Amino acid sequence: MRYRGWRRGLKFVALASVVVAALGALVMALWNALLPALFGLPVIGFWQALGLLLLSKLLLGGLRGGPGARAHWRARMAERWAQMSDEERAAFRDGMRRRCSRSTPAHTPAP
């Protein structure tokens, strides 16, 4: 069971690395293709492109999971919970117990 978690984590790290590298290469290619010709700005390298990408994400608020993201999700879930009947709430709790329990594998069907 632990092996699957490590493997999944390594897949995530590998995929995230590929995505970051592709975004950095894209920013570098777009910058170098457009801005030196249009505005006479210097050509940038890969690491400068990654820095520029990170800076733009920070300044423009593009990083998900900011301070209000969790509060928004919580408020939305509280609204759904308030609209559920007692039977729906019990079914939701049972489903979450089945999915989140460490003793029962998640892939086995419920009895």
C-alpha positions as CSV (number, residue, x, y, z in Angstrom):
1,M,0.0,0.0,0.0
2,R,2.9,2.4,0.8
3,Y,4.5,1.6,-2.5
4,R,1.5,2.9,-4.4
5,G,1.7,6.2,-2.5
6,W,5.4,6.7,-3.3
7,R,4.8,5.8,-6.9
8,R,1.9,8.2,-7.2
9,G,4.0,10.9,-5.6
10,L,6.8,10.3,-8.0
11,K,4.4,10.4,-10.9
12,F,3.1,13.8,-9.7
13,V,6.6,15.2,-9.3
14,A,7.6,14.0,-12.8
15,L,4.4,15.4,-14.4
16,A,4.8,18.7,-12.5
17,S,8.4,19.0,-13.6
18,V,7.4,18.4,-17.2
19,V,4.6,21.0,-17.0
20,V,6.9,23.6,-15.4
21,A,9.6,23.0,-18.0
22,A,7.1,23.2,-20.9
23,L,5.7,26.5,-19.5
24,G,9.1,27.9,-19.1
25,A,10.1,27.0,-22.6
26,L,6.8,28.4,-23.9
27,V,7.4,31.7,-22.1
28,M,11.0,31.9,-23.3
29,A,10.0,31.1,-26.9
30,L,7.2,33.7,-27.0
31,W,9.3,36.4,-25.3
32,N,12.2,35.8,-27.7
33,A,10.0,35.6,-30.8
34,L,8.0,38.8,-30.0
35,L,9.5,41.3,-27.6
36,P,13.0,41.8,-29.0
37,A,11.6,42.5,-32.4
38,L,8.7,44.7,-31.3
39,F,10.3,46.6,-28.4
40,G,14.0,46.0,-28.6
41,L,14.1,44.1,-25.3
42,P,16.9,41.6,-24.7
43,V,16.6,37.8,-25.4
44,I,16.0,35.8,-22.2
45,G,17.1,32.3,-21.2
46,F,15.1,29.4,-19.8
47,W,15.7,30.3,-16.1
48,Q,14.8,33.9,-16.7
49,A,11.6,32.8,-18.4
50,L,10.7,30.6,-15.3
51,G,11.4,33.6,-13.1
52,L,9.2,35.8,-15.2
53,L,6.5,33.2,-15.2
54,L,6.6,32.9,-11.4
55,L,6.6,36.7,-11.0
56,S,3.6,37.1,-13.2
57,K,1.7,34.4,-11.3
58,L,2.5,36.1,-8.0
59,L,1.6,39.6,-9.2
60,L,-1.5,38.6,-11.1
61,G,-2.8,36.2,-8.4
62,G,-2.7,33.1,-10.6
63,L,-1.6,30.7,-7.8
64,R,-4.6,28.7,-6.8
65,G,-5.3,27.9,-3.2
66,G,-5.0,31.4,-1.8
67,P,-6.4,32.5,1.5
68,G,-10.0,32.6,0.3
69,A,-10.1,29.3,-1.6
70,R,-10.6,27.1,1.4
71,A,-13.3,29.4,2.9
72,H,-15.2,29.4,-0.4
73,W,-15.2,25.6,-0.6
74,R,-16.3,25.4,3.0
75,A,-19.2,27.8,2.6
76,R,-20.3,25.9,-0.5
77,M,-20.2,22.6,1.3
78,A,-22.1,24.0,4.3
79,E,-24.8,25.2,1.9
80,R,-25.1,21.7,0.3
81,W,-25.2,20.1,3.8
82,A,-28.0,22.4,4.9
83,Q,-30.1,21.3,1.9
84,M,-29.6,17.6,2.5
85,S,-32.2,15.4,4.2
86,D,-31.2,13.3,7.2
87,E,-31.1,10.2,5.0
88,E,-28.9,11.9,2.4
89,R,-26.5,13.1,5.2
90,A,-26.3,9.5,6.6
91,A,-25.6,8.2,3.1
92,F,-22.9,10.8,2.6
93,R,-21.2,10.0,5.9
94,D,-21.2,6.3,5.1
95,G,-19.8,6.9,1.7
96,M,-17.0,9.1,3.1
97,R,-16.2,6.4,5.7
98,R,-15.9,3.8,3.0
99,R,-13.7,6.0,0.9
100,C,-11.5,7.4,3.6
101,S,-11.1,4.4,5.9
102,R,-7.6,2.9,6.1
103,S,-8.9,-0.5,7.0
104,T,-11.1,-0.9,3.9
105,P,-9.4,-0.5,0.4
106,A,-11.1,2.2,-1.6
107,H,-11.6,0.0,-4.7
108,T,-13.8,-2.6,-3.0
109,P,-17.5,-2.2,-3.5
110,A,-19.7,-1.4,-0.5
111,P,-21.8,-4.2,1.0
